[in-house]
Each structure stands twice: as structure tokens, then as C-alpha cells.
Amino acid sequence: MNVFKWKHFEAHIILMAVRWYLRYSLSYPDIVELLKEREVQVSHTTIMRWVH
């Protein structure tokens, strides 16, 4: 079973964002900023959905 099926982002991007949120107590906008530095455009609500 592929848990990342139908996602618009690659699995490593999703895992990296969720890991940052859970490990380092960053806010969703902080993670958006970190991903922008890596040229990944994502909204904070998308990250929130990934975490849930």
C-alpha cells in the first residue's frame, strides 16, 4: 500500500516537512519558508494536512 498515492509532492518532501514540524517545534509558516529555500512552493495548510 502506497501512503503517498495521489499526492502532488514527492514522498521525500512530505516526510522532510513532517519531520521538521514534529522534531523541531517549528510553525507551519516556518516550514513553508524552509521549503521555499529549496524551491518548493507549498502552503501551510498543505503541511498541516500532511501532519494530520
C-alpha positions in Angstrom: 0.0 0.0 0.0 1.4 3.4 -1.0 0.5 6.0 1.5 1.7 8.8 -0.9 -0.6 7.8 -3.7 -2.4 10.8 -5.3 -0.1 13.3 -3.6 1.2 16.2 -5.7 4.6 16.3 -4.0 7.3 13.6 -3.8 7.4 11.5 -0.7 10.8 12.8 0.5 9.4 16.4 0.5 6.4 15.4 2.6 8.5 13.4 5.0 11.0 16.2 5.4 8.3 18.7 6.2 6.5 16.5 8.7 9.8 15.5 10.3 10.8 19.2 10.8 7.4 20.0 12.3 7.4 17.1 14.7 11.1 17.2 15.7 12.0 20.9 15.9 8.8 22.6 17.1 8.6 24.8 14.0 5.4 26.5 12.9 3.8 25.8 9.6 4.9 29.2 8.1 8.5 28.4 9.3 8.4 25.2 7.3 7.0 27.0 4.3 9.9 29.3 4.4 12.4 26.5 4.7 10.9 24.7 1.7 10.9 27.9 -0.3 14.7 28.0 0.2 14.7 24.6 -1.5 12.5 25.9 -4.3 9.4 24.0 -3.2 6.1 26.1 -3.2 3.6 24.7 -0.7 1.0 26.3 1.6 1.0 26.0 5.3 -2.4 24.3 5.2 -1.0 21.5 3.0 1.7 20.9 5.5 -0.9 20.8 8.3 -2.8 18.1 6.3 0.4 16.1 5.9 1.0 16.2 9.6 -2.6 15.1 10.4 
